[in-house]
Amino acid sequence: MTSFDNFEFSFLEEGFCARDIIDQKINESTYSDDKDAFYVADLGDVLKKHLRWARVLPRVTPFYAVKCNDSRAVVETLATLGAGFDCASKTEIQLVQSLGVEPSRIIYANPCKQVSQIKYASAHGVQMMTFDSEVELMKVARSHDNAKLVLRIATDDSKAVCRLSVKFGATLKGSRLLLERAKELGLDIIGVSFHVGSGCTDPETYAQAIADARCVFDMGAELGYNMTLLDIGGGFPGSDDSKLKFEEITAVINPALDKYFPVDSGVRIIAEPGRFYVASAYMLAVNIIAKKVNMKEQSGSDDEDDGTNDRTLMYYVNDGVYGSFNCILFDHAHVTPIVHKKPKPDERMYPCSIWGPTCDGLDRIVELCTLPDRQVGDWLLFENMGAYTVAASSTFNGFQKPDIYYVMSRSAWQCMQQIHAHGMPALVEEQSPGNMPGHCGRESTLELPAKSCAARVL
């Protein structure tokens, strides 16, 4: 059983959405010098993604990749919805189990594990774990009495934004050798996993990987293994402005699964979505703390103007690449600022760059964009900031991480409780995302639920 006693969230009343809470927080800071950066995270958006997943990938059970965003509120929301969890370390396993998630809903999906952490998993009932080398097999044989092993195979991830097969995954030839070695060691191999890379841009990569997994299943059968698990990894987009849409990927995955792992095969299928669940749920508000006006060298033109055409602006804000915008360095993200004060139709726009608050020249958020002339104290907003942002942010140079304000519509809360008590609704396949509680869940004011405590997630 899970509860929402571990973090504070606010109900959105009818007609309001997360953006309204951004506006409210900014308005509250108008007469104060305290204009720290902050997030508003809509947990109803996480629910909306869960329902969307169930509708278009009905055969695949999601095991959320905790590394993407380990905020306790996100993990507890997904635990309540019945999701599984992809954990890569002892600490992530501890977080998930502290919320009452049973070990069977955890896969220790790190092919290269520290011995002490394998022993921790064993002691706490976590049996499913991945491997891709003989050395890992030997470590598991010595350190875990009841491991249920999943062989991770390499994929063609050349068209992914963040490649993973350069680090993990066995070749098909190597897979046979590993299966033979596992048999010698008396280890239980229950299935195959793969990951096409984070930010996959070619859905056909999934089809080929699923076909390769079928080959490994057949290899295992020849050696006497009865494999029952296929893990198709992650790589799913988290916002609808991505080049490749989620439904375009699932339109390739579903037929491939039906071809190589039909329903009557008895194979359970899971996946490891991360950004899919959390990217669009988070919006970040940053404050302009400094500004520079740079004038271009005069061109010698005789054209008469007020000189503003030769002006470029540098804005410095109170979060940067060592904080929430680490996604630019680590996740190859491209972020787009939105001015909080809507520009007037005839307002002049200028070429701008946006910089973080640290004393490091690397701390540049946007190299070039077009914005109106704004002043110190004004706000910029960034959408789709839930994935690979808060999880890897630091306090370099003494700059603190932004607070996170969690919100959810009442209809989303009621739907979550219903799913927790009775499972997924039978009519989920007939519902469109617009019919379910979503980002603007039709319900604001900062009314707190009866049970709540500290909202800060570090």
N, C-alpha and C positions, 0 to 999 in steps of 0.2 A: 504494500500500500504506500502511496505517496501522498503528501499534503503540500499545501502552499504556505507553510509556516516559516519558510526559510528566507523569504525575500518579500519586499513590499511592492505592490503594484496598484495602479489606479484604474477604476472603471471609467470607460468612455460612455458618456450618456448619448442618447439617440441624436443623430445629426452631426456628431463630431468625430474627428479622426485624429491620428497621431500628430499630424501637422498642426492641429489646433493647440496641442499641448506644447509644441515648440514655440508657437506664437505666445502662449500664456507665460511660459518661462522667460522668454525674452522681454515681454512687457513688464514682468515683475522685477527685472534687472535694470529697468530704465533709469531709476534714480539712485543706483548703487554703482560703486566701482567694481563690484564683484561680478565680473562677466566671464566666468570660466567656461571653457568649452563643455558641452554635455551631449549625451545621446538621449533620444526617445526611441524605445524599442517596443514594437507592437507584437505581443505574443499571439494575438489573433491571426497575424500574418503567418506565423509558424503553423498554427492549426490549419489555415487555408492551404498551405503547402502539403500538409499531411493528407488532407482530403483529396487534393489533386493527385498526389502520388498513388493513393489507393484506387482512384478512378482510372488512371491510365496505365499503371503497372500493377494490376491486381494480383499477379502471381509472385511478386517480389516483395519480401519483407525488408523494410529499411532498418539498417543498423547505423544510427547517426555517428558521423566521424567527429568525436569530441574535440580533436585538435583544432577544428575549424573555428569554434567559438565555445569555450568551456565555461561560459557564464552559468552559474547555478540555476538561474531562472529558466534559461533555454533548456538545460538538461532535464530539469524537473518537469517542464511542460511536455517534453517528448516522452519522458518516463510515464507521465500520466496518460498519454495517448497510446501507450503500449509499444512504442518503438524499441528496437534493440540498440546496442551501442558498440561502435568500433573504438576500442581503447588501444593506445600505443605504449602505455607505461603504467607503473604501479599507482602513480598519483591519479591518473584518469580512472583507473579501476576503483580506487578508493572513493573518488567523487561520485561515481555512478552508484556504487553499492551503498554509500551513505544515504541515498535516497530510496533505499529499499528495493532496488532492482535485483532480481534473482540472477545468479551466475549464468543460467542458460540463455539470458538475453545479452550476453557480452561475448564478443570475439576479440581476442588479444591479437590484433591484426598488425603486428610488427614482426617482420621476418627475422630481425636481428635483435635478440633480447639479451639483457644482462641476466646472468645466472640467478642472482638474488631476487630479481623480479619474476623470473619463471617460478621460483620456489614460492614467492608471495601469491602468485596466481593459483598455484596448486593448493596452498593452504586455505585459500578463500573460495575454492570451488569453481574457478574459471578454467574450463577445460578446452574450449575451442581456441586454437592459436595457429598462426600461419608460420611457414618456414619455406626456405628456398635453397638450402645448402646442407651438405652432409655434416658440417660442424654443428649446425643448429639442431639437427636430429640427435646427435650425440649428447648435446647439452640437455635437451628435453628428456632423453632416455635416463639421464642421471638425476634430473631435478624435478620431474613431474610424474606422478604415479598413474594418472588417469587422463593424459592429454588426448584430445581429439584433434588430430592435425589436419591442416588444410594446406595443400601444396600451392604456392603462388607461382604462376607462370608469367613469363615476360610477354609483352604485347608490343605492337607497333604504335608507339606514342609520339611519333615524329610530328604529328599535327596537333599536339596538345600544347597549351600555354605553359604548363609546368610539367616537365617530363619526369617519370618515376622509374621506368624500366632501365634507365642508366644505372640505377642503384639496386633495384629489387627485381626478382623474377628469374625462374629457371627456364632454359630452352626446352623444347620438346624432347630433344635427345637427352639432355640432362635430367629431365623429369623421370624417364624410365630408370636411370641409374639411381636416382633418389628413392623411387618406389621400391626398388630392389634392396637398397640399403636399409630402408625403414622396415622391410619384411624381416631382414636379418636381425634387426634390433628389437623385434617384437612390438613395434609401435603401430598405433591405430590411425590410419589415414582415412578421413571421412569425406574428403572432397577437394575441390580445386578453387582457387581464387585468382583474380587478375585485377589490374587497374589500368585503364587506358590513358591515364594522365589527367591532371587537373585542368579544367577548362578545355575539354575535348572539342575539336572543331570539325571532326569527321565521324558521323555516326556509324559508318561502315566498319570502323575499327572495332566496335562492340561485336558485330556479327562475326568477324574473323576470330576474335578472342573467344567467343562462345564456341565456335567450331573447333578451335584448338583445345579448349577445355574438354570437349567431347572425346577428342583423341586421347587425352590423359585419363579420362574415366575408363576408356576401353583398355588402356595399358594396365590400369589398376585391376580391372576385372580379370585380365590374363594372369595376374599375380595372386588372385584370390581376394582382392579388396572389393567390398561392396560399398562404393561411395554413394553418399546420400545428400551432399551439400554442394551447391555452386554459389560462389560469391562473385558478383559481377562488378564489385568495386564502386568507384565514384566517377567524377568527371561531369556531373550534371550541372547545368547553368542555374544561377540563383536569382536572376532577374529577367524580365521579359525584353530588355533592351539588348540582350546578348545576341551575337551573330547567329548562333545555332539555338533554336528553341527546344525546350524540353520535349514537347510532343514530337518533334522531328527525330529525336533520339529514340524515344520509345516506339516510334513507328518502325524502327529497324530492330530494336531489341526483342519485341514481342514475337514477331515471326521467327526470329532465330531461336528463341527459347522453345517455341512450339515445334520447330524442326528437329533440334538436337536434344532437347530435354522435354519431351511432351508430358502432359499432366500425368499420364499413367506410368511414367518412368519412376515415380516415387521420389524424385529428387527435389529437395527443398531449395528454394532460391532466395538469396539475400543480396543486399547491396550496401554500400557505404557512402550515402550522400552526406555532404557537409554543407557547402555553400548553397545548395538547393534550398535547404530549410531556413537559413538565417540571413542571407545577403540582403534581401529586400525588406526585412523586418526592422532594420536599424537606420535611423537618420541622425547625422551628426551636425551640430551647430557649433561654429567656431567664431570667435570675435576678432576683429581687426585691431591689433595692438600697436601697430606702427605702419608708416606709409612713406614711400619715397616717390618723388616725381622726377623722372629723368627726361631731359630735353635732348633731342637728336641734334646733331650738328646741322647748321644751316646749309641748305642746298644751294643757296644763291638765287633762288627763284624770285621773280618779281611779283608772284601772286600775293595778293593781300589777304591775310586772314588773321585770326587772333592768336596764332601760335599753337593752338591746341592740337593741330594735326601732327606736330612734332613731339608730342608728349607720350611717354610710356610710364606706366604706374607699377610700382612694386608694393604689394600688400604683404604684411607680416601678421600671421594669426597665431592663436595660442594652442595649437596642436600641430604636430608635424610627422615626419617620416620615422622618427624615433618613438612616436606614440601611435595614434590610430592609423596614420598613413604609412605604417610599415608595409602595408599591402602593396605599395608602389615598388618597393625594393624586393620583397619576398614573393609577391603574388602577381607581379607584372600588371598591376591594376592601373587603369586610366580613370582618374576621377574628374568630375565636372562640377564646378561651383555654381550655386544658385544664389542670387542676391535675395536677402530677406525682404528688403524694401523693394517692391515692384517698381521697375524703372518707368518713367513717363514715356509716352509714345515717341516724343521728339528728343529724348535725352541722348546726349552724345555718348558714344562708346569708345573705349580706349584699349589698345593692346596692353595686357597686364601679365605679370607673373605673381605667383603666390608662394610664400615661404613660411616655414615653421619657425618656432620661437627659439630654437637652440642656437648656439654659437658655431655650428658646423655648416660649412658651405654646401655640404651634400643635402642639407635639409630643405629641399625644394619640392613643393607639392605639385605645382602646375608650372610648366615652362612657359607656355604662352596660351592666353585665352583673351576673350574680349568681354570687358565689363564696364559699367558706368563708373563715374568718379564717386568713390565712397570715402568715408572719413573714419578716423580712429573711433572705435566704439560701435561701429556698424557690424552686422552679422552676415556670415556666409553659411549656406547649408550644403550638405553633401548627402545624396541618397545612396541606397544600396551599400551600406557600410557595416554589414553584420558579419561578413566572412573574412577570416584571416586579418582581423584588425585588432580588436580588444585582446585576443588570445596571445598575441606576440608583442604587444606594446610594452614599452619600458618607461622608466622615470629618468632617463638620461638627462643630464644637466639640471636635475632637480625639478623638472616639470612634471606635475602629477597627472595621472590618468583621468579622463573625464568621468563624471558621474553618469550613471545610466538610470533613466526613469522608465519603468516598465508600465505599459498600459494594455488593456484588453477590453473589448466590448462585453456587455453582459450576455449577449447572445452567444459569443464565442466561449465565454466561461461556462455557460449552461451546456453547450455542445460538448466541451471537454469533459465535463462531469458525466454526461451521458455515455460518452465513449469509454471513459474509465470504468463505469459501472456495468455497461452492457455490451461493450465492443463497438466496432465500426458499424454505423447504420447501414442497413441492407440496400438503401436506395442511393448510396454514395455514387454509384456508377451513373445514375441518371441526373445528378446535380451538376450544374456548371459552377465554376469558381465564383461567378457573380452572385449566385444564390446563397453562398455560404458566408459566414463572418470572415471579413478580410481586412485589408490594410485600413480602410475607412469603415469600420465595423458597424456603422449606423448606430452607434451608441456612444459624453465627456464629463466635465467637471471632475475635479480631483477628489472623488469620494473613494475612501480606502475600504477594502474588505475588512471584516471583523477581526481576522487574525493576520497580523503583519509585523514585520520587524525590519532590520536594516536592509536598505536597497543597494548599498554599495557592493559592486562585484569587482574584485581585483584580479 
